Amino acid sequence: MKDSTSTAFFKLPTSWSLFDEGQILNSDLVTLSPQSQQSVAQALWMVAFDANGTPSLTHVLSAGSQQPAGFAQVRPLGSQERDTFSLSTIRNALFNVDGTSGTSSSVEVISTSDVVLSGGFHGLRVEYNVPEGTDYLTVNQIGVVDPQTRTLYLFAIGCEAHCYLDNQDAIDQVANSWTVKEPT
């Protein structure tokens, strides 16, 4: 799967299901006005995926998901966002991982590493557990920005913590296939 400019792509097992941007924007998970949906659709590329035999967008980054699921997006950063953008911004793109949103975080960071790609793209890869009731969602998240900090490339895959451990090889294979390169 790749974005329309072929700058970001990843590989999924053929048995996994893919949801395109239209399906995501028209789902019950996204509550935007038609004008906002149109604006969002023009501003970014977004796909979601699910390994479950009965695929659903509700499985994406949910502690209830018993099979790996996730999403990828490429989105431009606004001028105000660019001014304050940092590795912490990437780390907290989906969940309050380090408590920088003003509330304490109960997220458990498993691992973190810098990502440096050719062409000056740079960012962070972080694995973490998010408590949801008595369950835990384990997430493998990769975020990078271009050298000018104009575009965020974000990828995340995860499932319930036991599912994550049981599917670690497949999850790592998909996450490691996430590639970002300079536009040609």
Buried (B, 14 or more C-beta within 10 A) or exposed (E): BBBEEEBBBBEBEEEBBEBEBEEBBEBEEEEEEEEEBEEBBEEBBBBBBBBBEEBBBBBBBBBEBBBBBBBBBBBEBEEEEBEEBEBEBBBBBBBBBBEEEEEEBEBBEEEBEEBEBEEEBBBBBBBBBBEEEEBBBBBBBBBBBBEEBEBBBBBBBBBBBEBBEBBEEBBEBBBEEBBBBEEE
